[in-house]
C-alpha cells in the first residue's frame, strides 16, 4: 500500500512529454474510527510534475488503493515517474515507459503493472541478471479490408490499421502475417514496411506469393519500402491462396509508428489485404 501520513505527504506523477495523460486515483482516509473513501481525476497535457493525490487532513492517514495512468496519445510514448514526497524528501516509487494507448496501474494488493491497448499485461522476464524479454507478445489484428488499386502501377501504400508505435532508442522484433486477394493471377504485388521516424538500425526480410509452387523472397533489407518493384503474379485471386510475411528488427532514432505497406503491380488492379491479417511485435531491448 501507499500511505500519506502527514499534511506534507503527496503522491505525484512526472510526465516526460507534452501529451495527454489521464490519471485516476482512489484512496481511503482514516481518522480515528472514521473511514472516508475518496477519489481524484487529473488530466495532464504538459511535461511536468503533477500532484495526483493531495495530502490528508491533520490526524488523518490516507491510503492509496488504486492508481490508473493512461497515455491517450495516438502515436507518441511517454515516460511516467510515480513519486512520493513527505514535503522534504521525494522518492521514486517507479518509472515506466507507456507507449501510445498503454496504461499503468497500481493496486494495493498487486503493485504496479502496465497494460497494452488490448488490456494485456506487459511482462518482463529475467535470465540471471540479463533481460530475456522486455514485453510479452503484442498482437494487432487487421479489422477491415485494405485495398490498393492505385491508378499508377507499383504505388506503395499503408496497410492502414496494421502498425505499432515505437519509442526512440528501443529495439523491436516484428512479424506481419498478411493474407490477401488479387484481381487476377497476372497481377503481382510487393510487401514492405515503413515509418516516418529516423532509424538507427533496420534489418528485415519478406516473402509473398508468386505461383502455387514458388514465392518471392527478399532478404537483407535495410531500408523502408523495399523491394522497389512488384513481382509479376499472384498464386490465386482468392484470399486463401495468397500470403505475405514480413519480419525483422528495428531500432528507431525517434518516436514513430511502423506500418506494413503494399503495392499492386498493375494499374487499377486491386490487391486487397484482408481483415484478420496479423501483426506480432515485441520490444526486445
Phi and psi in degrees as a GROMACS rama.xvg file:
@    title "Ramachandran Plot"
@    xaxis  label "Phi"
@    yaxis  label "Psi"
@TYPE xy
-113.672  121.983  UNK-2
-114.23  131.991  UNK-3
-105.782  111.849  UNK-4
-114.225  1.22522  UNK-5
-140.276  168.749  UNK-6
-74.2575  0.473995  UNK-7
-105.979  -11.4994  UNK-8
-72.6289  139.371  UNK-9
-142.857  153.334  UNK-10
-112.167  124.881  UNK-11
-126.864  159.492  UNK-12
-130.081  129.936  UNK-13
-104.375  129.736  UNK-14
-111.942  138.428  UNK-15
-89.4339  -11.7997  UNK-16
-136.441  154.688  UNK-17
-85.542  70.6882  UNK-18
-131.552  168.865  UNK-19
-78.239  119.384  UNK-20
-127.068  126.523  UNK-21
-101.859  138.232  UNK-22
-129.105  129.884  UNK-23
-125.774  129.421  UNK-24
-127.76  142.609  UNK-25
-122.438  148.242  UNK-26
-154.355  168.681  UNK-27
-130.816  131.325  UNK-28
-99.1625  135.926  UNK-29
-121.189  118.452  UNK-30
-129.407  102.181  UNK-31
64.466  -119.655  UNK-32
-101.593  4.35853  UNK-33
-91.5766  123.757  UNK-34
-112.29  125.291  UNK-35
-129.559  117.43  UNK-36
-78.6063  155.889  UNK-37
-154.964  169.721  UNK-38
-156.837  155.71  UNK-39
-136.735  145.76  UNK-40
-117.592  132.012  UNK-41
-133.087  126.298  UNK-42
-104.316  122.298  UNK-43
-114.411  137.329  UNK-44
-136.826  8.13412  UNK-45
-129.616  165.608  UNK-46
-82.9228  99.7825  UNK-47
-160.927  178.422  UNK-48
-108.365  126.575  UNK-49
-125.753  134.294  UNK-50
-75.3519  124.356  UNK-51
-111.04  -17.6713  UNK-52
-137.408  118.675  UNK-53
-74.7035  170  UNK-54
-67.6772  148.954  UNK-55
-76.5903  168.505  UNK-56
-71.6922  168.501  UNK-57
-57.2568  141.271  UNK-58
63.4423  24.4928  UNK-59
-125.648  136.792  UNK-60
-102.921  128.861  UNK-61
-110.934  121.127  UNK-62
-107.813  119.706  UNK-63
-77.4921  121.424  UNK-64
-91.0168  -47.7878  UNK-65
-142.554  155.294  UNK-66
-144.826  126.299  UNK-67
-122.333  126.849  UNK-68
-128.493  117.948  UNK-69
-120.874  132.106  UNK-70
-84.0484  110.018  UNK-71
-89.1048  -3.90438  UNK-72
-69.4119  147.69  UNK-73
-76.7406  -27.144  UNK-74
-134.985  -20.2578  UNK-75
-102.419  136.492  UNK-76
-86.6305  167.742  UNK-77
-148.696  141.224  UNK-78
-88.1754  131.608  UNK-79
-116.075  125.603  UNK-80
-117.599  125.372  UNK-81
-98.0239  124.717  UNK-82
-120.555  141.887  UNK-83
-116.509  130.011  UNK-84
-126.65  143.841  UNK-85
-101.968  13.5565  UNK-86
99.0066  -21.3266  UNK-87
-119.2  -49.0008  UNK-88
-112.63  128.842  UNK-89
-109.99  129.573  UNK-90
-123.309  148.195  UNK-91
-86.5825  121.698  UNK-92
-84.274  -21.6539  UNK-93
174.436  151.917  UNK-94
-129.209  132.395  UNK-95
-139.47  144.805  UNK-96
-100.46  120.794  UNK-97
-104.891  117.489  UNK-98
-70.5438  169.689  UNK-99
-55.1642  126.924  UNK-100
84.3432  -5.69773  UNK-101
-81.9989  162.681  UNK-102
-134.17  142.978  UNK-103
-108.41  134.23  UNK-104
-127.873  149.444  UNK-105
-124.161  130.243  UNK-106
-126.473  132.176  UNK-107
-60.7121  -21.2633  UNK-108
-93.6095  -20.96  UNK-109
-120.014  -12.5473  UNK-110
81.2451  -152.4  UNK-111
-91.7704  146.757  UNK-112
-154.175  150.45  UNK-113
-114.011  150.373  UNK-114
-130.54  143.04  UNK-115
-84.21  -173.923  UNK-116
-68.5797  -13.7855  UNK-117
-100.72  5.60326  UNK-118
84.9322  7.30998  UNK-119
-82.8282  138.29  UNK-120
-70.525  134.067  UNK-121
-85.9833  129.287  UNK-122
-118.537  148.146  UNK-123
-117.861  133.941  UNK-124
-117.175  149.652  UNK-125
-126.128  137.449  UNK-126
-114.136  105.282  UNK-127
63.4442  -123.692  UNK-128
-108.029  10.7784  UNK-129
-102.732  125.815  UNK-130
-62.1634  118.508  UNK-131
-85.6229  -32.4133  UNK-132
-155.444  127.396  UNK-133
-78.1883  -42.4782  UNK-134
-128.385  158.605  UNK-135
-75.6802  175.779  UNK-136
-61.5364  134.388  UNK-137
-110.871  131.152  UNK-138
-122.24  129.563  UNK-139
-118.587  130.577  UNK-140
-114.569  128.451  UNK-141
-68.1834  120.892  UNK-142
-87.8431  -17.3848  UNK-143
-148.894  152.627  UNK-144
-58.4712  145.597  UNK-145
-125.841  124.964  UNK-146
-109.31  137.64  UNK-147
-122.732  104.913  UNK-148
-130.447  44.1868  UNK-149
-55.1971  143.7  UNK-150
-69.6479  -13.7501  UNK-151
-107.316  120.949  UNK-152
-58.4156  144.027  UNK-153
65.9268  26.304  UNK-154
-85.4704  114.108  UNK-155
-81.4059  144.961  UNK-156
-145.986  161.938  UNK-157
-69.405  143.978  UNK-158
-85.9053  84.8061  UNK-159
-59.1481  126.132  UNK-160
102.853  -9.78163  UNK-161
-113.333  82.2043  UNK-162
-159.291  168.632  UNK-163
-147.609  156.357  UNK-164
-86.4876  141.14  UNK-165
-120.906  151.548  UNK-166
-111.122  136.707  UNK-167
-51.8723  132.197  UNK-168
86.1168  -10.0813  UNK-169
-94.4044  152.208  UNK-170
-109.913  137.439  UNK-171
-128.84  146.353  UNK-172
-104.772  138.616  UNK-173
-135.735  151.394  UNK-174
-146.677  111.279  UNK-175
-93.7984  132.747  UNK-176
-128.289  101.852  UNK-177
-118.922  127.815  UNK-178
-103.918  143.985  UNK-179
-149.553  161.136  UNK-180
-109.603  160.414  UNK-181
-129.125  144.557  UNK-182
-62.1346  -29.4221  UNK-183
-155.7  155.367  UNK-184
-66.5063  -18.5772  UNK-185
-85.5838  1.58874  UNK-186
-99.3155  115.226  UNK-187
-89.6427  -172.431  UNK-188
-155.399  173.609  UNK-189
-144.061  150.818  UNK-190
-135.447  134.586  UNK-191
-155.254  -165.267  UNK-192
-136.086  160.096  UNK-193
-158.795  162.998  UNK-194
-156.645  151.113  UNK-195
-78.1523  -14.1793  UNK-196
-76.4459  143.018  UNK-197
-66.5937  155.051  UNK-198
-124.412  146.791  UNK-199
-91.3807  -37.4593  UNK-200
-149.202  140.465  UNK-201
-150.32  128.326  UNK-202
-148.488  119.528  UNK-203
-151.439  170.053  UNK-204
-139.211  160.084  UNK-205
-141.421  154.307  UNK-206
-149.255  141.54  UNK-207
-157.091  166.123  UNK-208
-60.0619  141.484  UNK-209
-128.353  -59.7853  UNK-210
-134.986  -177.869  UNK-211
-68.9881  -14.4555  UNK-212
-123.088  7.68482  UNK-213
-149.178  160.255  UNK-214
-130.229  157.169  UNK-215
-86.3225  125.704  UNK-216
-122.183  127.32  UNK-217
-122.22  119.13  UNK-218
-119.532  161.862  UNK-219
68.4102  30.6181  UNK-220
-80.1755  129.264  UNK-221
-130.835  12.5813  UNK-222
-140.629  162.218  UNK-223
-72.8311  157.326  UNK-224
61.0608  30.3808  UNK-225
-101.753  147.097  UNK-226
-75.4979  169.485  UNK-227
-78.9262  -22.7048  UNK-228
-119.102  151.726  UNK-229
-80.353  157.553  UNK-230
-79.0174  -175.337  UNK-231
-105.053  -2.11345  UNK-232
-161.755  171.77  UNK-233
-128.807  152.488  UNK-234
-62.6195  -41.2515  UNK-235
-153.251  166.725  UNK-236
-85.8883  -22.9824  UNK-237
-85.8046  158.244  UNK-238
-68.5684  -24.3834  UNK-239
-68.7515  -17.5294  UNK-240
-99.7999  -8.39243  UNK-241
-124.114  134.748  UNK-242
-145.861  141.717  UNK-243
-123.443  134.083  UNK-244
-125.463  127.116  UNK-245
-128.298  123.787  UNK-246
-144.389  149.665  UNK-247
172.207  -162.131  UNK-248
-125.891  147.379  UNK-249
-145.693  138.369  UNK-250
-123.112  106.939  UNK-251
-79.2376  149.064  UNK-252
-93.0098  -2.05588  UNK-253
-153.331  158.493  UNK-254
-59.9411  145.011  UNK-255
-177.613  -170.194  UNK-256
-127.66  131.257  UNK-257
-97.5349  128.261  UNK-258
-128.99  141.323  UNK-259
-70.0904  146.599  UNK-260
-133.62  153.909  UNK-261
-154.552  160.831  UNK-262
-144.093  156.753  UNK-263
-103.186  137.474  UNK-264
-68.1941  -28.3671  UNK-265
-112.985  133.246  UNK-266
-57.8666  133.691  UNK-267
59.6761  21.1507  UNK-268
-113.195  114.033  UNK-269
-73.1928  131.852  UNK-270
-108.678  127.885  UNK-271
-121.811  115.887  UNK-272
-75.6233  125.459  UNK-273
-90.5787  145.718  UNK-274
-55.8014  140.093  UNK-275
101.492  -11.1439  UNK-276
-62.345  154.954  UNK-277
-123.56  153.19  UNK-278
-131.694  124.699  UNK-279
-110.897  135.948  UNK-280
-147.094  151.138  UNK-281
-132.828  143.904  UNK-282
-89.9736  119.261  UNK-283
-104.669  -21.8656  UNK-284
